Structures are given as C-alpha cells and as structure tokens.
Amino acid sequence: MALQVDEESLKHGVLTLVVTLVEVIQEALETQAVRRMEGGELTEEEQNRLGEALLELDEAMDQIKADHGITDSVTDLHRGLDEVVDEVVDKLINPQRWAEEGRGKVE
C-alpha cells in the first residue's frame, strides 16, 4: 500500500511548526531581555535596539501567519506546547505530588 501525502497539508503543518517554534524562542528572548533590562545590563540605546528588533520580528511573524492562513493553527499548537511545558515544570517543582498521584492510579 502506497503512502499518499497531501503536499499542501504537509507544507501547512511544517510551516505551522516552524512559526510556533520561532514564537517560543522569541518569548524566551523577550524574557531574557526583560531580565537584562531590570538588571541594568543594557544601555538605553541597547534597550531601544532590542525592543525594535523584537517588535519587527513580531510583526514579521504575524505577517507570515496571515499570508499563509496559519494563525489559528499556530495558536492551537502553541497552546498545546504551553500545556506540556507547564506540566513538565510542575513535575520538576512538585515531584512528591506527582509520585503520589502516580501511586493512586496504579492501585
């Protein structure tokens, strides 16, 4: 049996994944930028340049999503990734609770 691949659907899925990952990286960069600003590590000029660059990236990502009709797909995937990350972080922070819940499911 031959595998049939819908090329348009594949492109849509890959682009959605790439854009979502870029947005996740962008959020990490923004968080790091805020930390550096609050820590006094950036000059006012560096803060302005960084802010402009992040704004341009945000606008470019919005344009890509709109041009390719993937805004909702990216939002859904991003939400799913956020849920996974939140769960992993919670497991790292509260290992005892997760161990107790795991034992409760087995019994």
C-alpha positions as CSV (number, residue, x, y, z in Angstrom):
1,M,0.0,0.0,0.0
2,A,1.5,3.3,-1.1
3,L,1.6,6.3,1.3
4,Q,-0.2,9.3,-0.2
5,V,0.9,12.7,1.1
6,D,-1.1,15.8,0.6
7,E,1.7,18.2,-0.2
8,E,-0.3,21.3,0.7
9,S,-1.2,19.9,4.1
10,L,2.4,18.9,4.7
11,K,3.6,22.4,3.9
12,H,1.0,23.9,6.2
13,G,1.9,21.6,9.0
14,V,5.7,22.2,8.7
15,L,5.2,26.0,8.4
16,T,3.0,25.9,11.5
17,L,5.6,24.0,13.5
18,V,8.4,26.3,12.4
19,V,6.5,29.5,13.1
20,T,5.4,28.2,16.5
21,L,9.0,27.3,17.4
22,V,10.2,30.7,16.4
23,E,7.5,32.3,18.6
24,V,8.6,30.1,21.6
25,I,12.2,31.2,21.0
26,Q,11.0,34.8,20.7
27,E,9.3,34.6,24.1
28,A,12.4,33.3,25.7
29,L,14.4,36.1,24.1
30,E,11.9,38.7,25.4
31,T,12.1,37.2,28.9
32,Q,15.9,37.3,28.8
33,A,15.8,40.9,27.6
34,V,13.5,42.0,30.4
35,R,15.9,40.3,32.9
36,R,18.8,42.1,31.4
37,M,17.0,45.4,31.4
38,E,15.9,45.0,35.0
39,G,19.4,44.0,36.0
40,G,20.8,47.2,34.4
41,E,22.9,45.2,31.9
42,L,21.7,47.2,28.9
43,T,22.3,50.8,27.9
44,E,19.3,52.8,26.8
45,E,20.4,52.5,23.2
46,E,20.7,48.7,23.5
47,Q,17.3,48.6,25.0
48,N,15.8,50.6,22.2
49,R,17.5,48.5,19.5
50,L,16.4,45.3,21.2
51,G,12.9,46.5,21.6
52,E,12.7,47.5,17.9
53,A,14.2,44.1,16.8
54,L,11.7,42.1,18.8
55,L,8.8,44.3,17.5
56,E,10.0,43.8,13.9
57,L,10.2,40.0,14.5
58,D,6.7,40.0,16.0
59,E,5.3,41.9,13.0
60,A,7.0,39.6,10.6
61,M,5.7,36.5,12.3
62,D,2.1,38.0,12.2
63,Q,2.5,38.7,8.5
64,I,3.7,35.2,7.7
65,K,0.8,33.7,9.7
66,A,-1.7,35.9,7.9
67,D,-0.2,35.3,4.4
68,H,-0.3,31.5,4.8
69,G,-3.5,31.3,6.8
70,I,-1.9,29.5,9.8
71,T,-2.8,32.0,12.6
72,D,-5.3,29.6,14.3
73,S,-3.0,26.5,13.7
74,V,-0.1,28.3,15.4
75,T,-2.2,29.4,18.3
76,D,-3.5,25.9,18.8
77,L,0.0,24.3,18.6
78,H,1.4,27.0,20.9
79,R,-1.3,26.4,23.5
80,G,-0.6,22.7,23.4
81,L,3.1,23.3,23.8
82,D,2.5,25.6,26.7
83,E,0.4,22.9,28.4
84,V,3.1,20.4,28.0
85,V,5.8,22.7,29.3
86,D,3.6,23.7,32.3
87,E,3.2,20.0,33.2
88,V,6.9,19.3,32.9
89,V,7.8,22.3,35.1
90,D,5.1,21.3,37.6
91,K,6.6,17.8,37.8
92,L,10.0,19.2,38.4
93,I,8.8,21.6,41.1
94,N,6.4,19.1,42.8
95,P,7.8,15.7,42.3
96,Q,6.3,14.4,45.5
97,R,2.7,15.2,44.5
98,W,3.2,13.6,41.1
99,A,4.7,10.5,42.7
100,E,1.6,10.3,45.0
101,E,-0.8,10.7,42.1
102,G,1.1,8.0,40.1
103,R,0.7,5.6,43.0
104,G,-3.0,6.4,43.2
105,K,-3.6,5.5,39.6
106,V,-1.8,2.1,39.9
107,E,-3.7,0.9,43.0
